[in-house]
Amino acid sequence: MSVEPILLARIALKRLSLIGKGRERDRRPTEDELNKLFAHFDGIERQLIPMSRIIKFAIATAMRQEEICRVTWDALNLRTKMLTIHDRKDPREKKGNDQRIPLLAVSGYDAVALVEEQRAIRSNGDDRIFPHVHKSAGTAFTRTCKDLKIEDLHFHDLRHEGTSRLFEAGFSIQQVALVTGHKDWKMLRGYTHLKPETLHAGANFRAT
């Protein structure tokens, strides 16, 4: 089957403005929404998945849901505060795309402290730091947002939130890319939604 008619149709539809790029999401959770989520999950007795800790870790590291529930203890170097993410998602490299990221404490959450909290409840039967099914964590997040009437918030938006907080902390594009794994600014831009209020903090810093 020839794909040429499909390609020609796509070009024609774009010229007619009938199709185009999908609208970039700019949804960031508010502090009130995060606090509601934390209060809900922390109030669950004998919770199987430490959702509050996972949410905080997602923001602190800008890691994807699947990456968080896959990374292992032997990929962690607490002395250097570095974590290796193996086979990180990349449109050009499906395997072998390993990346070392720094565990920072600039987003409002301390990634190293969160890992240490996980160590206290470490299971001998699993070598993952967060030994949980990532889809189950995503389902719990989505269901709780619905129950709390938090509209249009996805777990992946936490990656956007973490990326935006890195920029708000003063890191450059190149530095943020070392954490998020993005190869260029065009890809990274879609994950960045800065709050204009944060410019006051930067202006005050420069004035001192």
C-alpha positions in Angstrom: 0.0 0.0 0.0 1.4 3.4 -1.0 1.6 6.0 1.7 1.9 8.9 -0.8 -1.9 9.7 -0.9 -1.9 9.9 2.9 1.1 12.3 2.9 -0.5 14.4 0.2 -3.7 14.6 2.1 -1.9 15.6 5.3 -0.2 18.4 3.5 -3.5 19.6 2.0 -5.2 19.5 5.4 -2.4 21.5 7.0 -2.6 24.2 4.3 -6.4 24.4 4.9 -5.7 24.8 8.7 -7.9 21.7 9.3 -5.1 20.0 11.2 -2.1 21.1 13.0 0.1 20.6 16.0 -1.6 19.5 19.2 -2.1 22.2 21.8 0.7 22.1 24.3 -0.4 21.5 27.9 0.4 24.2 30.4 -1.3 22.6 33.4 0.7 23.0 36.6 -0.7 21.8 40.0 -1.3 24.5 42.5 0.1 24.3 46.1 -3.5 23.8 47.3 -4.0 20.9 45.0 -0.8 19.3 46.0 -1.6 19.7 49.7 -5.0 18.1 49.1 -3.4 15.2 47.4 -0.8 14.7 50.2 -3.5 15.0 52.9 -5.6 12.3 51.1 -2.8 9.8 50.5 -1.2 10.4 53.9 -4.6 9.7 55.6 -4.8 6.2 54.1 -3.8 3.5 56.6 -1.6 0.7 55.3 -1.3 2.3 51.9 0.5 0.0 49.4 1.9 2.7 47.3 3.5 5.8 49.0 1.9 8.2 46.6 2.8 11.4 48.4 6.5 10.4 48.3 6.2 9.5 44.6 4.5 12.8 43.7 7.2 14.7 45.5 10.0 12.7 43.9 8.4 13.2 40.5 8.6 17.0 41.0 12.0 16.9 42.6 13.5 14.9 39.7 11.2 15.6 36.7 11.2 11.9 36.1 8.5 10.0 34.3 6.1 7.8 36.2 7.5 4.6 34.6 11.1 5.7 35.3 10.4 6.3 39.0 9.0 2.8 39.4 11.8 1.2 37.5 15.0 2.7 38.9 17.0 0.4 41.2 19.1 0.9 44.3 22.3 -0.1 42.5 21.8 2.9 40.2 22.0 5.2 43.2 25.2 6.9 44.4 24.4 8.8 47.6 28.0 10.0 48.0 27.7 12.0 44.8 23.9 12.4 45.0 23.6 11.0 41.5 21.0 8.5 40.0 21.4 6.6 36.8 18.2 6.1 34.7 18.8 3.1 32.3 17.2 3.0 28.9 15.6 6.4 29.3 12.9 7.2 26.8 14.2 9.0 23.7 12.7 9.2 20.2 16.0 8.2 18.6 17.4 5.7 21.1 15.2 3.0 22.5 17.9 1.0 24.3 21.2 2.0 25.9 20.1 5.6 26.5 21.4 5.7 30.1 21.6 9.0 31.9 23.0 10.1 35.2 21.0 12.8 36.9 21.7 14.9 40.1 19.3 14.4 43.0 18.5 18.0 43.9 16.6 19.8 46.6 15.7 23.1 44.8 12.1 22.3 43.9 10.7 22.4 47.4 11.3 18.7 47.8 14.6 17.0 48.7 15.1 14.0 46.3 17.8 12.5 48.5 15.7 12.7 51.7 12.8 11.0 49.8 15.1 8.2 48.8 16.2 7.8 52.4 12.6 7.5 53.5 12.2 4.7 51.0 15.2 2.9 52.3 13.5 2.7 55.7 10.8 0.6 54.2 12.9 -1.2 51.7 11.7 -4.7 50.7 14.3 -7.5 50.5 12.4 -9.0 47.6 12.7 -6.1 45.2 15.8 -4.1 44.1 13.8 -1.1 43.0 13.7 2.1 45.0 9.9 2.5 44.4 8.9 -1.2 43.9 5.4 -0.6 42.5 3.6 -1.0 39.2 3.8 2.4 37.5 0.3 2.0 36.0 -1.2 1.4 39.4 0.4 4.6 40.7 -1.0 6.5 37.7 -4.4 5.0 38.3 -4.4 6.0 42.0 -3.3 9.5 41.0 -6.1 9.9 38.4 -8.8 8.4 40.6 -7.8 10.6 43.6 -7.8 13.8 41.5 -11.3 12.9 40.4 -12.5 12.2 43.9 -11.0 15.5 45.1 -12.5 17.4 42.1 -9.0 18.4 40.9 -9.7 18.9 37.2 -7.5 18.1 34.2 -4.4 17.1 36.2 -2.3 14.2 34.9 0.6 12.5 36.5 2.8 13.5 33.6 2.1 17.2 34.5 4.3 16.6 37.5 7.2 16.3 35.1 6.2 19.7 33.6 6.1 21.0 37.2 9.5 19.7 38.1 11.0 21.1 34.9 9.4 24.5 35.4 10.7 24.7 39.0 14.2 24.0 37.9 14.0 27.1 35.6 12.5 29.1 38.4 15.4 28.1 40.6 17.7 29.8 38.2 19.1 26.9 36.2 20.0 27.4 32.5 18.5 25.4 29.6 21.6 23.2 29.4 21.5 22.5 33.1 17.8 21.7 33.1 18.3 19.3 30.2 20.9 17.4 32.3 18.0 16.6 34.6 15.1 16.0 32.2 17.0 14.3 29.5 15.8 16.5 26.7 18.2 16.8 23.7 17.2 20.3 22.6 15.3 23.5 23.6 12.4 22.8 21.3 11.6 19.6 23.1 12.2 21.1 26.5 10.1 24.1 25.9 6.9 22.0 25.9 7.6 21.0 29.5 8.3 24.5 30.7 5.6 26.8 32.1 7.0 29.5 34.2 5.0 31.5 36.6 5.5 35.3 36.1 5.4 35.8 39.9 8.8 34.1 40.2 10.5 36.9 38.4 10.3 39.0 41.6 12.5 36.5 43.4 15.1 36.7 40.6 15.0 40.5 40.5 15.5 40.6 44.3 18.4 38.2 44.0 20.1 40.3 41.3 19.6 43.5 43.4 21.5 42.1 46.4 
